[in-house]
Amino acid sequence: MIDKWRYLLEPLVNESLCAIPWEQVREQDYILFELEESVLVANSGVMLGKKALQIWLAAGIMDQVDILAQQAEDYGRANGFELISYCGRKGWVRSHGYKEVATVGVKNL
């Protein structure tokens, strides 16, 4: 259950580009990957016209998050996904072998 990880995930959701209340997080159709102190949350979608496993949130100890990212890739391959995507910090995206396809800029007014 995702509530176990609320203490790690809620701050990320609140700071994200599309912040939503925790109750809406709980209602999402998510795929959860878990280790002792880390979690990765993904969902199924379409990107670039292909079935995509979309990593939405990742939190915890980086070494464990690395393992979870690999588990998500393995899950995607085993379940007919053609792409896996992650929207996050450039360093994390690059270090996990993702191709950068967009940059998002935000400017306070």
C-alpha positions as CSV (number, residue, x, y, z in Angstrom):
1,M,0.0,0.0,0.0
2,I,1.3,3.4,-0.9
3,D,0.4,4.9,2.4
4,K,3.5,3.2,3.9
5,W,5.6,5.5,1.8
6,R,3.7,8.7,2.4
7,Y,6.5,10.3,4.5
8,L,8.8,10.0,1.5
9,L,6.4,10.6,-1.4
10,E,4.1,13.4,-0.2
11,P,6.8,16.0,-0.2
12,L,7.8,15.0,-3.7
13,V,4.2,15.2,-4.9
14,N,3.8,18.6,-3.2
15,E,6.8,20.0,-5.0
16,S,6.1,18.4,-8.4
17,L,4.9,20.2,-11.5
18,C,1.4,18.7,-11.0
19,A,1.0,18.7,-7.3
20,I,-2.2,16.9,-6.1
21,P,-3.6,16.1,-2.6
22,W,-2.5,12.8,-1.1
23,E,-6.0,11.4,-1.3
24,Q,-5.7,11.7,-5.1
25,V,-2.3,10.0,-5.0
26,R,-3.9,7.1,-3.3
27,E,-6.6,6.8,-6.1
28,Q,-4.0,6.6,-8.9
29,D,-3.7,3.4,-10.8
30,Y,0.0,2.8,-9.9
31,I,2.5,0.0,-10.0
32,L,4.6,0.0,-6.8
33,F,8.2,-1.3,-6.6
34,E,9.5,-1.5,-3.0
35,L,12.7,-2.3,-1.1
36,E,13.4,-1.9,2.6
37,E,13.8,1.9,2.7
38,S,13.0,2.9,-0.9
39,V,10.1,3.1,-3.3
40,L,9.4,3.7,-7.0
41,V,5.9,4.5,-8.3
42,A,5.0,4.0,-11.9
43,N,1.9,3.8,-14.1
44,S,1.0,2.6,-17.5
45,G,0.6,5.1,-20.3
46,V,1.4,6.0,-23.9
47,M,4.4,8.1,-24.9
48,L,5.5,8.8,-28.5
49,G,2.7,6.5,-29.6
50,K,4.1,3.5,-27.7
51,K,3.0,1.6,-24.6
52,A,5.1,3.2,-21.8
53,L,5.8,2.4,-18.2
54,Q,6.1,5.9,-16.7
55,I,8.0,6.3,-13.5
56,W,6.2,8.9,-11.5
57,L,8.0,9.0,-8.2
58,A,11.1,7.6,-6.7
59,A,12.4,8.1,-3.2
60,G,14.7,6.6,-0.6
61,I,18.3,5.4,-0.6
62,M,19.9,5.9,-4.0
63,D,21.5,2.5,-4.1
64,Q,18.0,0.9,-3.5
65,V,16.3,3.3,-6.0
66,D,18.9,2.1,-8.6
67,I,17.8,-1.5,-7.9
68,L,14.1,-0.5,-8.1
69,A,14.7,1.3,-11.4
70,Q,16.2,-1.9,-12.8
71,Q,13.2,-3.9,-11.5
72,A,10.9,-1.4,-13.2
73,E,12.7,-2.0,-16.5
74,D,12.6,-5.7,-16.1
75,Y,8.8,-5.5,-15.3
76,G,8.3,-3.3,-18.4
77,R,10.0,-5.8,-20.7
78,A,8.1,-8.7,-19.2
79,N,4.8,-7.0,-19.5
80,G,4.9,-5.7,-23.1
81,F,5.9,-2.1,-22.6
82,E,7.9,-0.6,-25.4
83,L,9.3,2.4,-23.5
84,I,10.0,3.4,-20.0
85,S,10.0,7.1,-19.0
86,Y,11.1,9.2,-16.0
87,C,10.6,12.9,-15.5
88,G,13.1,14.1,-13.0
89,R,16.5,15.7,-12.4
90,K,18.9,15.6,-15.3
91,G,21.6,13.8,-13.4
92,W,19.3,11.0,-12.4
93,V,17.9,10.6,-15.9
94,R,21.3,10.5,-17.4
95,S,22.8,8.2,-14.8
96,H,20.1,5.6,-15.5
97,G,20.6,5.6,-19.3
98,Y,17.6,7.6,-20.3
99,K,17.7,9.8,-23.4
100,E,16.7,13.4,-22.6
101,V,13.7,14.3,-24.8
102,A,12.5,17.5,-23.2
103,T,13.4,20.3,-20.9
104,V,10.9,22.0,-18.7
105,G,11.4,25.6,-17.6
106,V,9.6,27.4,-14.9
107,K,9.6,31.1,-14.2
108,N,8.0,32.9,-11.3
109,L,5.9,35.9,-12.3
